[in-house]
Amino acid sequence: DAGVIQSPRHEVTEMGQEVTLRCKPISGHNSLFWYRQTMMRGLELLIYFNNNVPIDDSGMPEDRFSAKMPNASFSTLKIQPSEPRDSAVYFCASTIRAGLDTEAFFGQGTRLTVV
Amino acid sequence: DAKTTQPTSMDCAEGRAANLPCNHSTISGNEYVYWYRQIHSQGPQYIIHGLKNNETNEMASLIITEDRKSSTLILPHATLRDTAVYYCIVGSGGSNYKLTFGKGTLLTVNP
């Protein structure tokens, strides 16, 4: 398996533009997580899905952020409108199930720069 | 989820064992201890996890104290490629499952 695949790897956009980050989890995994990493705040969990259903979105910073998982093999994280403070590395991770005794596999991340 | 405390940084000589401590004094009975690491610019990588018993795999060993209030990750023969930030995480399963990362320990393996 190719692992968790994120695209794009790098994104540079202007303030106010819409940004869409994409994630393909490992086949057969039922849970998917979106994280954001900055120097100041470290790794923050934004939202996670179980069987394509959002379970906990308490980490989503504000209404400008939205995430969807239309099927088991694809998820998006959208920022509209984007702001310079959204600049960060965004990671997607998947696990075979959300529960005890599991390991999470992370993608390589998308480095977002909003200018 | 229980909170964890780790040293900010540690050094280790190449070829020697690296012992990374973690305190999790508020851990509850059904919470596991997970260790992940993040090599610069890469996504976090799973290392090992455990509940009560000590665990060993091809990457590392995890020693959990009997009262479960602390644990130690052991890299038996550290290499330069083991230089990374190591995260100790305590989490439970079910609908509240999530991995909450702290600041971790920056382990630097020196030649």
HADDOCK unambig.tbl for C-alpha pairs under 7 A between the chains (distance, minus, plus):
assign (segid A and resid 42 and name CA) (segid B and resid 103 and name CA) 6.47 0.50 0.50
assign (segid A and resid 43 and name CA) (segid B and resid 101 and name CA) 5.93 0.50 0.50
assign (segid A and resid 45 and name CA) (segid B and resid 100 and name CA) 6.74 0.50 0.50
assign (segid A and resid 91 and name CA) (segid B and resid 43 and name CA) 6.87 0.50 0.50
assign (segid A and resid 98 and name CA) (segid B and resid 93 and name CA) 6.41 0.50 0.50
assign (segid A and resid 98 and name CA) (segid B and resid 94 and name CA) 6.51 0.50 0.50
assign (segid A and resid 98 and name CA) (segid B and resid 97 and name CA) 5.81 0.50 0.50
assign (segid A and resid 99 and name CA) (segid B and resid 92 and name CA) 6.92 0.50 0.50
assign (segid A and resid 99 and name CA) (segid B and resid 93 and name CA) 3.73 0.50 0.50
assign (segid A and resid 99 and name CA) (segid B and resid 94 and name CA) 5.06 0.50 0.50
assign (segid A and resid 99 and name CA) (segid B and resid 97 and name CA) 5.80 0.50 0.50
assign (segid A and resid 100 and name CA) (segid B and resid 92 and name CA) 6.06 0.50 0.50
assign (segid A and resid 100 and name CA) (segid B and resid 93 and name CA) 4.55 0.50 0.50
assign (segid A and resid 103 and name CA) (segid B and resid 46 and name CA) 6.29 0.50 0.50
assign (segid A and resid 104 and name CA) (segid B and resid 46 and name CA) 6.65 0.50 0.50
assign (segid A and resid 105 and name CA) (segid B and resid 45 and name CA) 6.86 0.50 0.50
assign (segid A and resid 106 and name CA) (segid B and resid 43 and name CA) 5.45 0.50 0.50
assign (segid A and resid 106 and name CA) (segid B and resid 44 and name CA) 6.05 0.50 0.50
assign (segid A and resid 106 and name CA) (segid B and resid 45 and name CA) 6.85 0.50 0.50
assign (segid A and resid 107 and name CA) (segid B and resid 43 and name CA) 5.78 0.50 0.50
assign (segid A and resid 108 and name CA) (segid B and resid 42 and name CA) 5.57 0.50 0.50
assign (segid A and resid 108 and name CA) (segid B and resid 43 and name CA) 4.96 0.50 0.50
assign (segid A and resid 109 and name CA) (segid B and resid 43 and name CA) 6.32 0.50 0.50
